[in-house]
Amino acid sequence: MSSRQPRKQRKKLYNAAMHTRQKLVGAALSDKIREEHKKRSLPVKKGDTVEVMRGDFKGSKGKIIKVDLKSMKISIEGVTMQKADGSERFYPVHHSKVRIIKAEKRGKK
């Protein structure tokens, strides 16, 4: 990104195309996977096992069920909230608040 102004940074983020957002929705890697992939973070992917690091669900672990690129949030197995009618639904978690414990197969390699 060329500008340093927060206003322009936010605008660029909110107006980003879906194929660009895919790269932006990333999470940190656990130490074991960090050595294996020789990277600090990877884009999250459906099927990855993650651990929630912040918020009410801190410490929860589960597989990623859905990656929502529009809101840049992910749904994790076991991280649910109860609705007023008693039914449960997935609680959307921001991608920066999780750490990847087990990564699914990636394209190249």
C-alpha positions in Angstrom: 0.0 0.0 0.0 1.3 3.3 -0.9 -0.2 5.7 1.6 0.5 5.8 5.4 -2.7 7.6 6.3 -5.1 5.4 8.3 -8.0 6.8 6.4 -6.6 5.5 3.1 -5.4 2.3 4.6 -8.9 1.5 5.8 -10.5 2.5 2.5 -8.0 0.2 0.6 -8.9 -2.7 3.0 -12.7 -2.2 2.8 -12.7 -1.9 -1.0 -10.3 -4.8 -1.6 -11.3 -7.4 -4.1 -12.1 -10.9 -2.9 -8.9 -12.5 -4.3 -6.9 -9.9 -2.5 -8.7 -10.4 0.8 -7.8 -14.1 0.6 -4.2 -13.2 1.2 -5.1 -10.6 3.9 -7.1 -13.1 6.0 -4.0 -14.7 7.7 -3.1 -16.0 11.1 0.1 -16.7 13.1 1.5 -20.2 13.1 2.4 -22.3 16.1 6.1 -22.9 16.8 6.1 -26.4 15.4 4.5 -25.4 12.1 6.6 -22.2 11.9 9.7 -24.3 11.6 8.1 -26.7 9.2 6.9 -24.0 6.7 9.7 -21.5 7.4 7.1 -18.8 7.7 5.6 -16.7 10.5 2.0 -16.7 9.2 -0.2 -18.2 6.5 -3.7 -17.4 5.1 -6.4 -19.3 7.0 -8.1 -22.0 5.1 -11.2 -24.2 5.7 -10.1 -27.3 7.5 -7.2 -25.8 9.4 -7.1 -26.4 13.1 -6.8 -23.2 15.1 -6.6 -22.0 18.7 -8.4 -18.8 19.8 -5.8 -16.5 21.5 -8.0 -13.6 22.6 -11.6 -12.9 23.7 -14.3 -14.8 25.5 -13.3 -18.1 23.7 -9.6 -17.8 24.6 -8.0 -21.3 24.6 -10.7 -22.9 22.5 -9.5 -25.2 19.7 -11.3 -26.4 16.7 -11.4 -26.8 12.9 -12.3 -23.8 10.7 -15.8 -24.4 9.3 -16.1 -21.3 7.1 -13.9 -18.3 6.1 -16.0 -15.2 5.4 -13.9 -12.9 3.2 -16.5 -10.1 3.2 -16.4 -9.5 6.9 -12.9 -11.0 7.2 -14.0 -13.4 10.0 -13.9 -17.1 10.5 -16.3 -19.7 12.0 -14.6 -22.3 14.2 -16.0 -25.7 15.3 -16.9 -25.5 19.1 -17.0 -21.7 19.2 -20.7 -21.1 19.3 -23.2 -18.7 20.9 -26.8 -19.4 21.9 -29.5 -17.3 20.2 -32.7 -16.1 22.0 -34.8 -18.9 20.6 -32.3 -21.5 22.1 -30.6 -22.5 18.8 -26.8 -22.3 18.5 -24.8 -20.5 15.8 -21.1 -20.1 15.1 -19.5 -17.0 16.7 -17.5 -15.1 14.1 -13.9 -14.6 15.2 -11.4 -12.2 13.6 -8.6 -14.0 11.9 -5.9 -12.1 13.8 -7.1 -13.5 17.1 -6.3 -17.1 16.3 -3.2 -19.2 15.8 -2.9 -22.1 13.4 -2.1 -25.3 15.1 -2.4 -27.8 12.2 -2.4 -26.5 8.6 -4.3 -28.3 5.8 -2.4 -29.1 2.6 -1.4 -26.0 0.7 -1.2 -25.7 -3.1 2.5 -26.1 -3.9 5.0 -28.5 -2.2 
